[in-house]
Amino acid sequence: MTALDSTPAALLDSVAGAIGNTPLVRLRRVTEGVTAAVYVKLEYLNPGGSVKDRAALWMLDAAETAGDLRPGGTVVEASSGNTGIGLAAVAVARGYRTIVVVPDKSSAEKVALLRAYGVQVHVTPGGRPVGHPEHLRSVALGLAESIPGAWFAGQYDNPANPAAHYATTGPEIWAATGGRVTHYVAGVGTGGTISGAGEYLKEVSDGRVRVIGADPETSVYGGGDGRAWYVESVGHYLHPDTEEDLWPTSYHPEVVDGIESIPDLESITLLHRLAREEGLLLGGSSGTSVAAALRVARGLGPDDVVVVIAPDSGRSYLSKYYNDAWLGQWGFPLVTATSAPVVGDLVAPGDGESFAVIPSNATVAEATALLGDRAALPVQLARAKSGAPVAAELIGSFASNSTASTEDPVRDHLAPALPVVGVTEPIDAARERLGEYRGPVAVVRAGVAVALIDADRVVATAL
């Protein structure tokens, strides 16, 4: 039995004083067969609930020092949620108004948290190319320019972001491990966490510490083509219509020794194991980071110490990665095992073989040829290279259209996207979601469309 620490609680002047000094917890069960020590730094124990509290505090302090943010001013940021929450927690305590622009893929919990802090939240469609008026940054910059006394935090290019981790996260890791850390693993989003702490650890260890980035499999940082993925708050998405792919200046690639590219399935499956085997309820990007750390650790020895950042808590994603309805719809393993028939049982080999998607840059003539005798086909965001049809990039559907010119681009004649059902989804649940719909549906496995079946097959089986 472990005795509780009887050290008196600190008396702090404000919530800002509670940021940092998060603990490291050693993994014991998911590391079976691994001789290296793997420690997870629990950044969700910051008062705003994530690692982004650190950057938020340093960006606010720097803006106040520079005179960019004055009493009564407004803080504006583009964020998937966590940086906005961190900014809001400190900003409201200092008397600032806060506006945060979030993509529509952000979890409902993070949006609710922002509003709980009194934040004015603007939800904008995700998956827009850089420069598009609905792109996250475009909306936030427009708001900052139109509001007197507003300051745009700009975490992606704000030097205070990596500086916060150079000054706090890195030294904390070094001190907590007694300088024994050999490998530092963190997800790459804005790049601030991995760059700042990584730079410090390399310097203090005379280059001994290896810095490893954790990245979604299709993210550009790790060499992917930028197509969408399902784990929030990590990676670099690249819309195919983006003219120039600019990486954030908060990310310093020269600090990173290597990148592990992690599929969504591996991230989400590990999240469930961490909750049930380690007692750690972690957010989606933590699954990506810990998966990368375990990959690294499997090639190391007993004298090695791996430290990995867990950016936030699973409590911010209960509606997604821990929700069987969400997991089933997108074809990921469920939290609760079921013996009920699932959609995957309905998929025959021929369904996948005959499955096709229409690229959004195809002409109506090309789309019609692909359509053949089918009632409709999904239309996929066109990319330079063909690849897995990620369900999140199925932007609509196409059915026979006798009024359209054969040379028109198919994207000008889109019908609503086809309903999606996941291979792990119980058939009864899929039937309920489909309602009265009786057309073709896309079947999805781990976020990727793999087959096309008729809704009648789902309904008839469930009845």
Disulfide bonds with the S-S distance in Angstrom:
none
